[in-house]
Amino acid sequence: MKLTEDQIDALGEIFNIGVGKGANTLNQMLGCQIKIRVPHIQSLSLKELEEQAQEFGPKEVATVNLRFKGSLTGNAMLAFPPQSAQNLVAALTGEEPGSPELDSVTVDTLSEMGNIIINAVMGSITNFFNQRLDYSVPHYAEDAIHNLVASFVSDPNYSIIMAKAHFSIENLEVDGEIGLIFGMGSLEVLLQAIETFKNNLESD
């Protein structure tokens, strides 16, 4: 489904609240200054995602994926081009880019970071429902982003939300994507909950 500008703005605000909380958690854990912002959000179909996949440059991306179910069902992912992923992990761990030591910690570091950020974003979303979602264990994978999305989209009409994510860690700037793939009807449920929340605020 296509979103209105108001819906995109609302989702953008929710994403930015979530990534802000995720960044604060990472700051406390790692003792370094991390800033994350989401400057752009779009909704698109799997076919449209395939057409835009070249924007990532390399065909493969490094991703952390979590399935979620409850009031909403679907899959959430954090994705980076491989070199960006290595640069990010190097900045977080202090290892040298390209070193064997970096390779050995990349999957664990990205999985933990992805788990924190995705859970923070989903927590920001579920605040509108006052109930929890159940999550799978984080899963790390490398492939073309549309192939990864297609692996857990069983219907071409699923709603896909892709959010550009900009990471700043000291002098390092890294761009990635946060993707939410909603099961049938879940995005509509979320947007209705947001609308109800806004209406309640306006009526108070």
C-alpha positions as CSV (number, residue, x, y, z in Angstrom):
1,M,0.0,0.0,0.0
2,K,1.1,3.6,-0.7
3,L,1.4,5.9,2.3
4,T,0.4,9.5,2.6
5,E,2.9,12.2,3.5
6,D,1.3,12.4,7.0
7,Q,1.7,8.7,7.5
8,I,5.3,8.8,6.3
9,D,6.0,11.7,8.7
10,A,4.5,9.8,11.5
11,L,6.5,6.7,10.8
12,G,9.6,8.8,10.4
13,E,9.1,10.2,13.9
14,I,8.6,6.8,15.4
15,F,11.7,5.4,13.7
16,N,13.8,8.3,14.9
17,I,12.6,7.9,18.5
18,G,13.4,4.2,18.3
19,V,16.9,4.6,16.8
20,G,17.6,7.3,19.3
21,K,16.9,4.9,22.2
22,G,18.9,2.2,20.5
23,A,21.9,4.6,20.1
24,N,21.7,5.5,23.8
25,T,21.8,1.9,24.7
26,L,24.9,1.3,22.5
27,N,26.6,4.4,23.9
28,Q,26.2,3.1,27.4
29,M,27.4,-0.4,26.5
30,L,30.4,0.7,24.4
31,G,31.3,4.0,25.9
32,C,31.5,5.8,22.6
33,Q,29.4,8.5,21.0
34,I,27.0,7.0,18.5
35,K,24.3,9.0,16.7
36,I,21.7,7.4,14.4
37,R,19.0,9.2,12.4
38,V,16.5,8.2,9.8
39,P,16.2,10.9,7.2
40,H,14.0,9.1,4.7
41,I,11.3,6.5,4.7
42,Q,9.4,4.9,1.8
43,S,6.9,2.1,1.3
44,L,7.3,-0.2,-1.7
45,S,6.6,-3.6,-3.1
46,L,9.1,-6.4,-3.6
47,K,9.4,-5.6,-7.3
48,E,10.1,-1.9,-6.5
49,L,12.7,-3.0,-4.0
50,E,14.4,-5.1,-6.6
51,E,14.5,-2.1,-8.9
52,Q,16.1,0.1,-6.2
53,A,18.5,-2.6,-5.0
54,Q,21.3,-1.1,-7.1
55,E,21.4,2.0,-4.8
56,F,23.3,-0.1,-2.3
57,G,26.2,-0.5,-4.8
58,P,27.5,-4.0,-4.0
59,K,24.9,-6.7,-4.8
60,E,25.3,-8.3,-1.4
61,V,24.5,-6.6,1.9
62,A,25.2,-7.7,5.5
63,T,21.9,-8.0,7.4
64,V,20.6,-8.8,10.8
65,N,17.0,-10.1,10.7
66,L,14.4,-10.7,13.5
67,R,10.9,-12.1,12.9
68,F,8.1,-10.7,15.1
69,K,4.6,-11.8,15.8
70,G,1.7,-10.6,18.0
71,S,-0.5,-7.6,17.2
72,L,1.8,-7.2,14.2
73,T,3.5,-9.9,12.2
74,G,6.5,-9.7,9.9
75,N,10.2,-9.3,9.8
76,A,12.6,-6.5,10.7
77,M,16.1,-6.1,9.3
78,L,19.2,-3.9,9.6
79,A,21.3,-3.9,6.4
80,F,24.7,-2.5,5.4
81,P,26.9,-2.8,2.3
82,P,29.7,-5.1,3.3
83,Q,32.4,-2.5,3.5
84,S,30.2,-0.2,5.6
85,A,29.5,-3.2,7.9
86,Q,33.2,-3.8,8.4
87,N,34.0,-0.1,9.0
88,L,31.1,0.1,11.5
89,V,32.3,-3.1,13.4
90,A,35.9,-1.8,13.4
91,A,34.8,1.5,15.0
92,L,32.8,-0.3,17.6
93,T,35.4,-2.9,18.5
94,G,38.7,-1.1,17.9
95,E,39.9,-3.8,15.6
96,E,41.7,-2.9,12.3
97,P,39.6,-3.1,9.1
98,G,40.5,-6.2,7.1
99,S,42.1,-8.0,10.0
100,P,41.2,-11.7,10.8
101,E,40.3,-10.5,14.3
102,L,37.7,-8.2,12.8
103,D,36.2,-11.0,10.7
104,S,35.8,-13.2,13.7
105,V,33.8,-10.6,15.7
106,T,31.8,-9.1,12.8
107,V,28.8,-11.4,12.9
108,D,28.4,-11.3,16.7
109,T,28.9,-7.5,16.8
110,L,26.4,-6.8,14.0
111,S,23.9,-9.3,15.5
112,E,24.0,-7.6,18.9
113,M,23.8,-4.1,17.5
114,G,21.0,-5.1,15.1
115,N,19.1,-6.7,18.0
116,I,19.4,-3.6,20.1
117,I,18.4,-1.1,17.3
118,I,15.6,-3.3,15.9
119,N,14.1,-3.9,19.3
120,A,14.2,-0.2,20.1
121,V,12.4,0.7,16.8
122,M,9.8,-2.1,17.4
123,G,9.4,-0.9,21.0
124,S,8.7,2.6,19.8
125,I,6.1,1.1,17.4
126,T,4.4,-1.1,19.9
127,N,3.9,1.8,22.4
128,F,0.8,2.5,20.4
129,F,-0.6,-1.0,21.3
130,N,0.4,-1.3,24.9
131,Q,1.3,-4.9,24.3
132,R,4.4,-6.9,23.5
133,L,5.6,-8.6,20.4
134,D,7.5,-12.0,20.4
135,Y,10.8,-11.9,18.6
136,S,13.0,-14.6,17.1
137,V,16.7,-14.9,17.7
138,P,18.7,-12.4,15.5
139,H,19.8,-14.1,12.3
140,Y,22.8,-12.8,10.3
141,A,22.9,-13.2,6.5
142,E,24.6,-11.8,3.4
143,D,22.8,-11.6,0.1
144,A,21.2,-9.1,-2.3
145,I,18.6,-7.2,-0.2
146,H,15.7,-8.1,-2.4
147,N,16.6,-11.8,-2.2
148,L,16.7,-11.6,1.6
149,V,13.3,-9.9,1.7
150,A,11.9,-12.4,-0.8
151,S,13.0,-15.2,1.5
152,F,10.4,-14.2,4.2
153,V,7.8,-12.5,2.0
154,S,5.2,-15.2,1.1
155,D,2.9,-12.8,-0.7
156,P,3.8,-10.0,-3.2
157,N,1.3,-7.8,-1.6
158,Y,3.1,-7.7,1.7
159,S,3.9,-4.1,2.8
160,I,7.6,-3.2,2.9
161,I,8.9,-0.1,4.7
162,M,12.5,0.8,4.0
163,A,14.1,3.5,6.1
164,K,17.5,5.1,5.4
165,A,19.6,5.0,8.5
166,H,22.7,7.3,9.0
167,F,25.2,6.2,11.7
168,S,27.8,8.7,13.1
169,I,30.5,7.2,15.3
170,E,33.1,9.8,16.2
171,N,34.7,10.5,12.8
172,L,33.0,7.7,10.9
173,E,29.9,8.1,8.8
174,V,28.0,5.0,7.7
175,D,24.7,4.6,5.8
176,G,22.5,1.5,6.1
177,E,18.8,0.6,5.9
178,I,16.2,-0.5,8.4
179,G,13.6,-2.6,6.8
180,L,10.2,-3.7,8.1
181,I,8.3,-6.3,6.2
182,F,4.7,-6.4,7.5
183,G,2.4,-9.5,7.2
184,M,-0.9,-9.0,5.5
185,G,-2.9,-6.3,7.2
186,S,-0.3,-5.5,9.9
187,L,0.7,-2.1,8.4
188,E,-2.9,-1.1,8.2
189,V,-3.3,-2.1,11.9
190,L,-0.3,0.0,12.8
191,L,-1.4,3.1,10.9
192,Q,-4.9,2.9,12.4
193,A,-3.3,2.7,15.9
194,I,-1.2,5.8,15.1
195,E,-4.2,7.7,13.8
196,T,-6.3,6.8,17.0
197,F,-3.4,7.9,19.2
198,K,-3.2,11.3,17.3
199,N,-6.9,11.8,17.5
200,N,-6.9,11.1,21.3
201,L,-4.1,13.7,21.7
202,E,-6.1,16.3,19.8
203,S,-9.3,15.6,21.8
204,D,-7.6,16.0,25.2
